[in-house]
Amino acid sequence: MTTQTHEFQAEVKKLLDLMIHSLYSNKDVFLRELISNASDALDRRRFEGLTDAGLQDEAEPTVRLLADSEARTLVIEDNGIGMTREELVENLGTIARSGTLEYLKKVEQGEAGPPELIGQFGVGFYACFMVADRVEVVSQKAGSDQAACWKTDGSGTYTLEDAERDGPGTTITLHLVDVDGDEGISDYTDEWVLRSIVKRYSDFVAHPIRLTVTKKEDDESPAQAVDVEEPLNSMKAIWTRPTSEVTEEEFGEFYTHITHDHNAPSLHVSTSLEGTFEARALLYIPSVAPFDLYHREMAHRGIQLYVRRVFIMDECRDLMPDYLRFVKGVVDAEDLSLNVSREMLQQSKPIQVIRKHLVKKTLEELGRLMSQDEEKYLSFWAQFGPVLKEGLLGFEEKKDRILDLVYAHSTDEGDGLTSLAAYVDRMKDDQEAIYYMAGPSREVLSGSPHLEAFRAKGVEVLLFTDPVDDVWLEQMPPEYKGKPFRSVGLGEIDLSDETEKEEQEAERKQKEDDFGGLLGGLRAAVQDDVKEVRLSSRLTTSASCLVRDEGDLSPQIEAMLKQAGQEVPERKPILEVNAEHPVVKRLQAIFESNGTDPRIADSAGLLYAQAVLSEGGQLADPRAFNEKVAQLLEKSLG
Ligand code: ADP
């Protein structure tokens, strides 16, 4: 048959144009696309050979690269399924893939993203026009003995003619464009360039990729083709092997390979998703937090996305929520359609399904670690606990499964930690809430006067010390196992039982009457700083403490909002004083004999200052405080 000339389908022409004039900086991906097509063709031949022995090949299924720096050609060759003449037209002369069509429409309407995004995803065969100006494809379908040659210079037409081939398979010859002066394009006949591209994108392709380089002719020897003996790719996609066949050492090596972290990971998790969307994943939890963990935008996301063993992208943010950003690993999707923009990826159903599965699996495995090896879990918690708790801020999360993993200090645990679950188990039957305090450190919190009544009653209080705790506990307090969280520094606290309550109520009424005058005097002295002075039901040993009204912001949140430049409404705490304390009793006596005794105002200032200091706060005027204390000292020393 003679040569026939054909016009490209209109869309193909547009795509070619886009590729040729692409500003896309990473042109290397063309090789990934061609290798991935070749690998698919090898798979198909092997698969069809299972039922039709005539299609099998004696030779090893291989992708060959032949680079000739003299002729400036790069050949990509496979002994896969091949294409008939009709298939060449159908596959290379028309565009059937809907994603590509959609993308082209967007380009036409000026809505498509920057060209940078194109190459992240499957651009397919046409990507080769980023680096070549002429392309020939010679292909022979397995089971047929006729080959055909498809050729184009990308200008709008292609030709088809009969051709010769040694056997079934496909040979693609790229006539490379000049590298001079074009940034982002490499010399694709150079062994090291090809090696590094294959390593980056196609290392886990399951068939060997072999390279033959034709060295330039020099004075002594003629041009010579040299086979690079080892395949360029490792083919070690360890996530495709049964976990039982992979050694711990191999898991560790692979972790270092993808993360460049030389600390052994604390956990690896293999999982696969079956059903409508198939995917495999190998996830790791590092043992040491990276330095940029809290720079949310900068932080590296650990999940690499592969599609059928071919590398697509690093840091696929859509596969893990922010609060699991420390998880590293790979996800290999079987049937992700490679649409052409990141935006599409985000909304893609399979990605969402995979993400859900990964989150579930990760939390489950952490739960397993917690119950099987608490010590190891606690070292994970020390590194990543605060990040995990960010998950409690989200609306979409099932919070219980995160709360199951939460540890905190507690008044019963010394400097150790307790899990929330264990705390709830220890709660007495009539304890209505999970009591907690949040603040800068365990030392400060455990010295807080707010805890006195709880200690006296033997009620355990959780002590939360990460900045994020304030936010989830106060802004969107969840329930856990049916119990609400309740801050011990908020509002009125009453730990008494019913009969006690009645007695105390009467007693308190009486006391309020008795102390009413003194409280008024104290309030007058510190009214710039507090909105009320009242008798406390939570103090047993300290003289005073500050409490917030229900609904008031915590000091930590207030500080955070101020730092973020937000207006924070003026809020004053309540000063509580302990009627049983000798200082307060003495003040009452003084007040009874002279309601305007100046010692009352002085003491009010000191009681307030003590309350501020005991919760780790700072005094507005430390000098005045010091002077007063010095005066007192002087007096007491006579
Ligand atoms: P995609 O691979 O995403 O389908 P391409 O534009 O890369 O899109 O390729 C179009 C089609 O051409 C492929 O689906 C495949 O059927 C065929 N094809 C491409 N390369 C080869 C090859 N090396 N061997 C056999 N068929 C191929």
Residues whose N, C-alpha, C, O or C-beta is under 5 A from the ligand:
A	BS01	ADP	N37 A38 A41 G82 M83 N91 V123 G124 F125 Y126 T170
